[in-house]
Structure formats: structure tokens, C-alpha cells
């Protein structure tokens, strides 16, 4: 019985452990701040009224990656926002 309880507990808590963790590196603090500002400001199209930072939708993951790539390419906040508005 003790083994069954242990297995059930492991199964219960293993879900969150398997979630993907995004770890992006930045050249400087300014880039990191711009990225964080953008993903907190931009909204997920799937999770209505939820920002990209808080959304777990696959689209939000893709949009965070796109935002990261654009910030790494030196795009300004306005350029990233304009691209996202035009594209989506």
C-alpha cells in the first residue's frame, strides 16, 4: 500500500516537472529588459487578455521565441510591436 501511495504521489507531481523551461541569454541588461517588457505587454492570441509572459499556449511560446530573436537582432520595441501587430 505504501508503494502505491508513493507512486501516486510521484505521478501527481511529475507533470509540472516535465514542462519546458525557456532559458534565453542576452548580450546585455538592456536587451533583457526590452524582451521582458515586450512579453509582458504583448497579448497571446489564444489566451484572450493574457500576456505572452503568462501564457502556456504553443503560440505564446512561438511568439516569445520570435520576440527574443528580434531583440537579439537589435530591433527596437516599436519595431517588434509593429511587426507583431502587422503579422497577427
C-alpha positions in Angstrom: 0.0 0.0 0.0 2.9 2.3 0.8 4.4 1.8 -2.6 1.1 2.5 -4.3 0.8 5.8 -2.4 4.4 6.7 -3.3 3.8 6.0 -7.0 0.6 8.0 -7.0 2.4 11.0 -5.4 5.2 10.8 -8.0 2.7 10.7 -10.8 0.8 13.6 -9.4 3.9 15.8 -9.1 5.7 14.7 -12.2 3.5 16.8 -14.6 4.9 20.2 -13.7 8.4 18.8 -13.8 8.1 17.8 -17.4 7.2 21.4 -18.5 9.7 23.1 -20.8 11.8 25.8 -19.3 12.8 28.7 -21.5 16.2 30.0 -20.8 17.4 32.8 -23.0 20.7 34.5 -22.8 21.1 38.2 -23.6 24.1 40.3 -24.6 23.3 43.0 -22.0 20.7 44.0 -19.4 19.0 46.5 -21.8 18.2 43.6 -24.2 16.8 41.5 -21.4 14.7 44.4 -20.1 13.3 45.1 -23.6 12.4 41.4 -24.0 10.7 41.3 -20.7 8.8 44.5 -21.3 7.6 43.2 -24.7 6.4 39.8 -23.5 4.6 41.4 -20.6 2.9 44.0 -22.9 2.1 41.7 -25.9 -1.1 39.6 -25.6 -1.5 36.0 -26.6 -4.0 35.4 -29.4 -5.1 32.1 -27.9 -5.4 33.1 -24.2 -7.5 36.2 -24.5 -6.2 39.0 -22.4 -3.3 37.1 -21.1 0.2 38.4 -21.9 2.8 36.3 -23.6 4.8 36.0 -20.4 2.0 34.3 -18.5 0.6 32.2 -21.3 1.4 28.5 -21.7 -0.1 28.2 -25.2 2.1 26.9 -28.0 1.5 30.1 -29.9 2.7 32.2 -27.0 5.9 30.0 -26.9 6.5 30.7 -30.6 5.8 34.5 -30.1 8.2 34.7 -27.2 10.8 33.0 -29.3 10.1 35.4 -32.2 10.4 38.3 -29.8 13.7 37.0 -28.5 15.1 36.6 -32.0 14.0 40.2 -32.9 15.5 41.7 -29.8 18.8 39.7 -30.4 18.8 41.2 -34.0 18.7 44.7 -32.5 15.1 45.5 -33.2 13.6 48.3 -31.1 10.5 47.9 -29.0 8.4 49.8 -31.6 9.8 47.6 -34.4 8.8 44.4 -32.6 5.4 45.7 -31.7 4.8 46.9 -35.3 5.8 43.5 -36.7 3.5 41.6 -34.3 0.5 43.9 -35.0 1.0 43.7 -38.7 1.6 39.9 -38.7 -1.1 38.9 -36.2 
